Amino acid sequence: MTPYLRPNIAAMQGYVPGYQPPDIATWIKLNTNENSYPPSPKVREAILAELGSDGARLHTYPSPSSQHLREVAGELYGFDPAWIIMANGSDELLNNLIRACAAEGDEVGFVHPSYSYYATLAEVQGARVRTFGLTDDFRIAGFPERYEGKIFFLTTPNAPLGPAFPMEYIAELAERCAGMLVVDEAYVDFACFNVLELVKRYENVVVTRTLSKSYALAGMRLGLAIGRPGIISALDKIRDHYNLDRLAQAACVAALKDQAYLLDCCDRIRDTREWFSSKLRLIGYEVIPSQANFVFASPPDRNGKRVYDGLYDRRILVRHFTDPLLCHGLRISIGTRPEMETTLTAIRDIG
């Protein structure tokens, strides 16, 4: 079938997600930044109510615009619903932003290391990729006074490292970008601040969010973006017209409305993150200060693969990257306190 494919599609390597073991219940799974706590109990209630006793409502299509979700998110974040779009995970938004802004051959930029899926999405579009490194003080190395690329993705807090870029630095980047600045806030609910106010200050800023992490809804595939109405309208044109099913829409509304549950869950994860980081440092690990629901930690011998293998043998999954910039360490998602205590004991045992 290769002769029938676009050459870049035939030649490209696909994105490889974190490993999902088939016998997942027998593992401590800390490799894909999922939330180890369950979602709000109100999510289950909303799904069952939407399903009904006989599932009869599933024979009709869901709301194509997810309008009620936009209204709930708008009230929560302080925006008119016309500034908000809902999506089948934030990955759908990242993909459609590239489709809307970058034609074949146009440049798409992002920090390396950050979310590697940006490169895959750009390659699918046929766009050119330009990456920028990080300085020791966590700024973008070599970023031009005027960046002429069509779109620049900034993950903050950064994945896989964990720190967040300062608000005013992100504002400076918005002023230096000739194209779109997409601030990917997948982990922002675990951080000390967000940059939603920049959407109102700069017409070229879009913020994307996901409900996979803090809301514990990775299995539902829910995301949203906040941007100027003209941008949101363009994204509406190119998305799947029924991109969120009925049960996902019901789950999203329930989750967004239960902010007390969200805050309690995030507090527990932050507390465990700081406890786990301090314990790792006591045994000689270098741990980058994190604003996310994971830490990037390097063992004293800087052999991340050795520790990864030792944890894997003990049925504890963490993320090891072969990238030369990252292979010395591990990205470890923050689970429950008992899960992290077991992980710490295993790391000590591995040595």
C-alpha positions as CSV (number, residue, x, y, z in Angstrom):
1,M,0.0,0.0,0.0
2,T,3.0,2.3,0.3
3,P,2.7,3.8,-3.2
4,Y,-0.7,5.1,-2.3
5,L,0.4,7.0,0.8
6,R,1.8,10.5,1.1
7,P,5.6,10.1,1.3
8,N,6.0,11.7,4.7
9,I,3.3,9.4,6.2
10,A,4.9,6.3,4.7
11,A,8.4,7.3,6.1
12,M,7.4,8.7,9.5
13,Q,7.6,6.9,12.9
14,G,4.4,7.0,14.9
15,Y,4.1,8.3,18.4
16,V,4.7,5.6,21.0
17,P,2.5,6.0,24.2
18,G,3.6,4.8,27.6
19,Y,3.3,1.1,28.1
20,Q,-0.2,-0.1,29.2
21,P,0.1,-3.6,30.7
22,P,-2.8,-6.0,30.0
23,D,-2.7,-7.1,33.7
24,I,-2.7,-3.6,34.9
25,A,-4.3,-4.4,38.3
26,T,-1.1,-6.3,39.3
27,W,1.2,-3.3,38.7
28,I,2.0,0.0,40.4
29,K,1.6,2.1,37.3
30,L,3.6,5.4,37.5
31,N,4.6,5.7,33.8
32,T,1.9,7.8,32.1
33,N,1.0,10.5,34.7
34,E,-2.4,9.1,35.3
35,N,-4.2,10.0,38.5
36,S,-4.1,7.1,40.9
37,Y,-7.2,8.4,42.7
38,P,-10.7,7.8,41.2
39,P,-12.6,10.6,39.6
40,S,-15.3,12.5,41.6
41,P,-18.1,10.2,42.7
42,K,-20.4,12.6,40.9
43,V,-18.9,11.5,37.6
44,R,-20.2,8.0,38.0
45,E,-23.6,9.3,39.1
46,A,-23.8,11.5,36.0
47,I,-22.8,8.7,33.6
48,L,-25.4,6.4,35.1
49,A,-28.0,9.1,34.9
50,E,-27.2,9.8,31.2
51,L,-27.2,6.1,30.4
52,G,-30.6,5.6,32.1
53,S,-32.0,2.2,33.0
54,D,-32.1,0.9,29.5
55,G,-29.5,3.0,27.7
56,A,-32.2,4.3,25.3
57,R,-30.7,7.7,25.0
58,L,-27.6,6.3,23.3
59,H,-29.6,5.8,20.1
60,T,-29.4,9.6,19.4
61,Y,-26.4,11.7,18.7
62,P,-24.8,13.9,21.4
63,S,-24.7,17.6,21.3
64,P,-22.4,18.4,18.4
65,S,-21.2,21.7,20.0
66,S,-20.9,20.4,23.6
67,Q,-22.5,23.8,24.4
68,H,-23.4,23.0,28.0
69,L,-19.8,22.0,28.7
70,R,-18.6,25.3,27.2
71,E,-21.0,27.1,29.5
72,V,-19.9,25.2,32.6
73,A,-16.2,25.7,31.7
74,G,-16.8,29.4,30.9
75,E,-18.4,30.0,34.3
76,L,-15.5,28.1,36.0
77,Y,-12.7,30.0,34.2
78,G,-14.3,33.4,33.7
79,F,-14.8,33.4,30.0
80,D,-17.7,33.7,27.6
81,P,-18.5,30.2,26.1
82,A,-17.6,31.6,22.7
83,W,-13.9,31.6,23.9
84,I,-14.0,27.8,24.7
85,I,-14.0,24.6,22.7
86,M,-14.3,21.1,24.0
87,A,-12.4,18.2,22.6
88,N,-11.7,14.5,22.6
89,G,-8.7,14.9,24.8
90,S,-6.3,17.9,24.4
91,D,-4.4,15.9,21.7
92,E,-7.3,16.6,19.4
93,L,-6.9,20.3,20.0
94,L,-3.1,20.2,19.5
95,N,-3.7,18.4,16.2
96,N,-6.4,20.8,15.0
97,L,-4.4,23.9,16.0
98,I,-1.6,22.7,13.7
99,R,-4.1,22.0,10.9
100,A,-5.7,25.4,11.3
101,C,-2.4,27.4,11.5
102,A,0.4,25.6,9.7
103,A,0.3,24.6,6.0
104,E,2.6,22.0,4.5
105,G,6.2,23.3,4.8
106,D,5.4,25.9,7.5
107,E,7.3,25.9,10.7
108,V,6.1,24.6,14.0
109,G,8.3,25.1,17.1
110,F,8.5,23.7,20.6
111,V,10.9,23.1,23.5
112,H,12.9,19.9,23.6
113,P,12.4,18.1,25.9
114,S,8.7,18.5,26.1
115,Y,5.7,16.6,24.7
116,S,7.1,14.6,21.8
117,Y,3.7,14.2,20.2
118,Y,4.0,17.8,18.9
119,A,6.6,16.5,16.4
120,T,4.3,13.6,15.3
121,L,1.4,16.0,14.6
122,A,3.6,18.4,12.7
123,E,5.0,15.6,10.6
124,V,1.5,14.4,9.7
125,Q,0.7,17.9,8.5
126,G,3.9,18.1,6.5
127,A,5.1,21.0,8.6
128,R,8.7,21.7,9.4
129,V,9.8,21.2,13.1
130,R,12.1,23.5,14.9
131,T,13.1,22.7,18.5
132,F,14.7,24.9,21.2
133,G,16.7,23.7,24.2
134,L,16.5,24.9,27.8
135,T,19.0,27.0,29.7
136,D,20.2,26.2,33.3
137,D,17.7,28.8,34.6
138,F,14.8,27.2,32.7
139,R,14.5,29.6,29.9
140,I,14.3,28.8,26.2
141,A,17.8,28.8,24.7
142,G,18.3,30.8,21.5
143,F,14.7,31.9,21.2
144,P,14.7,34.7,18.6
145,E,13.6,38.3,19.3
146,R,10.9,37.6,16.7
147,Y,9.9,34.0,16.1
148,E,8.3,33.7,12.7
149,G,7.0,30.1,12.9
150,K,3.3,29.6,12.5
151,I,2.8,28.0,15.9
152,F,4.9,27.5,19.0
153,F,3.9,25.0,21.7
154,L,4.9,25.7,25.3
155,T,4.3,22.9,27.8
156,T,4.0,24.5,31.3
157,P,4.5,22.8,33.7
158,N,7.0,21.2,31.5
159,A,6.7,17.4,30.8
160,P,8.9,15.4,31.4
161,L,10.9,17.7,33.7
162,G,8.2,19.3,35.9
163,P,9.0,23.1,36.4
164,A,6.6,25.8,35.2
165,F,7.7,28.9,33.2
166,P,7.0,32.2,35.0
167,M,3.9,34.1,33.9
168,E,5.8,37.2,32.7
169,Y,8.2,35.1,30.7
170,I,5.4,33.5,28.9
171,A,3.9,37.0,28.2
172,E,7.2,38.0,26.7
173,L,7.2,34.9,24.5
174,A,3.7,35.9,23.3
175,E,5.0,39.3,22.3
176,R,7.9,37.7,20.4
177,C,5.8,35.1,18.5
178,A,4.6,36.3,15.1
179,G,2.3,33.2,15.0
180,M,0.2,31.4,17.6
181,L,1.6,30.6,21.1
182,V,-0.2,27.5,22.4
183,V,0.3,27.1,26.2
184,D,-0.2,23.5,27.0
185,E,-1.4,23.4,30.6
186,A,-2.0,19.7,30.9
187,Y,-0.6,19.7,34.5
188,V,-1.5,23.1,35.6
189,D,-3.9,22.0,38.4
190,F,-0.9,20.7,40.3
191,A,0.9,24.0,39.9
192,C,0.9,27.3,41.8
193,F,-0.5,29.5,39.0
194,N,-2.0,29.4,35.5
195,V,-1.8,31.8,32.5
196,L,-5.4,32.1,31.5
197,E,-5.2,35.9,31.9
198,L,-2.8,36.0,28.9
199,V,-5.6,34.8,26.6
200,K,-7.3,38.1,27.3
201,R,-4.1,40.1,27.0
202,Y,-2.8,38.6,23.7
203,E,-4.8,37.6,20.7
204,N,-2.2,35.0,19.6
205,V,-2.4,33.0,22.9
206,V,-4.4,29.8,23.2
207,V,-4.4,27.7,26.4
208,T,-5.2,24.0,26.2
209,R,-6.2,21.8,29.2
210,T,-7.0,18.1,29.7
211,L,-9.2,16.3,32.2
212,S,-6.9,13.2,32.0
213,K,-4.6,14.2,34.9
214,S,-6.1,16.2,37.7
215,Y,-9.7,15.1,37.1
216,A,-8.7,11.4,36.8
217,L,-10.5,11.0,33.5
218,A,-7.8,9.7,31.2
219,G,-10.2,6.9,30.1
220,M,-12.9,9.4,29.0
221,R,-10.7,11.5,26.6
222,L,-11.7,15.0,27.5
223,G,-10.0,18.3,26.9
224,L,-10.6,21.9,26.2
225,A,-9.0,25.1,24.8
226,I,-9.5,28.7,25.6
227,G,-8.8,31.4,23.0
228,R,-10.2,34.3,21.1
229,P,-13.6,33.6,19.5
230,G,-12.2,33.8,16.0
231,I,-9.7,31.1,16.7
232,I,-12.3,28.9,18.5
233,S,-14.7,29.3,15.6
234,A,-11.9,28.1,13.2
235,L,-11.3,25.1,15.4
236,D,-15.0,24.3,15.4
237,K,-14.9,24.1,11.6
238,I,-12.3,21.3,11.4
239,R,-13.2,19.2,14.4
240,D,-15.3,16.0,14.2
241,H,-18.9,17.3,14.5
242,Y,-19.7,14.7,17.2
243,N,-16.3,14.6,18.9
244,L,-17.6,14.0,22.4
245,D,-20.1,11.2,23.1
246,R,-23.0,11.5,25.5
247,L,-21.3,9.8,28.4
248,A,-18.1,11.9,28.1
249,Q,-20.1,15.1,28.1
250,A,-22.0,14.1,31.2
251,A,-18.8,13.1,32.9
252,C,-17.1,16.4,32.0
253,V,-19.9,18.5,33.4
254,A,-19.9,16.6,36.7
255,A,-16.1,16.7,37.0
256,L,-15.9,20.5,36.3
257,K,-18.6,21.3,38.8
258,D,-17.0,19.3,41.7
259,Q,-14.1,21.6,42.4
260,A,-14.0,20.7,46.0
261,Y,-13.1,17.1,45.1
262,L,-10.5,18.3,42.5
263,L,-8.8,20.6,45.0
264,D,-8.6,17.9,47.6
265,C,-7.2,15.4,45.2
266,C,-4.6,17.8,43.9
267,D,-3.6,18.8,47.4
268,R,-2.9,15.1,48.3
269,I,-0.8,14.6,45.1
270,R,1.2,17.8,45.8
271,D,1.9,16.7,49.4
272,T,3.0,13.3,48.3
273,R,5.1,14.8,45.5
274,E,7.0,16.9,48.0
275,W,7.4,14.0,50.5
276,F,8.6,11.6,47.8
277,S,11.0,14.2,46.3
278,S,12.6,14.9,49.7
279,K,13.0,11.1,50.4
280,L,14.7,10.6,47.0
281,R,17.1,13.5,47.7
282,L,18.1,11.9,51.0
283,I,19.3,8.8,49.2
284,G,21.4,10.8,46.7
285,Y,18.9,11.3,43.9
286,E,18.8,14.6,41.9
287,V,15.2,15.6,41.7
288,I,14.1,18.6,39.6
289,P,11.5,20.7,41.5
290,S,8.2,19.9,40.0
291,Q,4.9,21.7,39.6
292,A,3.2,18.6,38.0
293,N,1.9,15.2,39.2
294,F,5.3,13.6,38.5
295,V,9.0,14.1,39.2
296,F,12.1,13.7,37.0
297,A,14.7,12.1,39.2
298,S,18.2,10.9,38.5
299,P,20.1,8.2,40.6
300,P,23.5,9.0,41.9
301,D,25.2,6.9,39.1
302,R,23.0,8.6,36.5
303,N,21.9,5.2,35.1
304,G,18.2,5.6,34.8
305,K,17.8,2.4,32.8
306,R,19.3,0.3,35.6
307,V,16.7,1.6,38.1
308,Y,13.9,1.3,35.6
309,D,14.7,-2.3,35.0
310,G,14.9,-3.0,38.8
311,L,11.5,-1.4,39.3
312,Y,10.0,-3.3,36.3
313,D,11.2,-6.5,37.8
314,R,9.2,-5.5,40.9
315,R,6.1,-4.7,38.8
316,I,6.5,-1.0,39.3
317,L,6.2,0.9,36.0
318,V,7.9,4.3,35.6
319,R,9.0,6.1,32.4
320,H,12.5,5.9,31.0
321,F,13.5,7.8,27.9
322,T,16.2,6.8,25.5
323,D,16.7,10.4,24.5
324,P,20.3,11.4,25.4
325,L,19.0,14.4,27.3
326,L,16.8,12.3,29.5
327,C,18.2,8.7,29.7
328,H,20.1,9.4,32.9
329,G,16.9,9.8,34.9
330,L,13.3,8.6,35.3
331,R,10.0,10.3,35.1
332,I,7.9,9.0,38.0
333,S,4.2,9.8,38.3
334,I,2.9,10.5,41.8
335,G,0.5,7.9,42.9
336,T,-1.1,7.4,46.3
337,R,1.0,7.6,49.4
338,P,1.1,3.8,49.8
339,E,2.1,3.4,46.2
340,M,4.9,5.9,46.6
341,E,6.1,4.3,49.8
342,T,6.3,0.9,48.1
343,T,8.2,2.6,45.2
344,L,10.6,4.3,47.5
345,T,11.3,1.0,49.3
346,A,12.0,-0.6,46.0
347,I,14.4,2.2,44.9
348,R,16.3,1.8,48.1
349,D,16.5,-1.9,47.6
350,I,17.8,-1.5,44.0
351,G,20.5,0.9,45.3
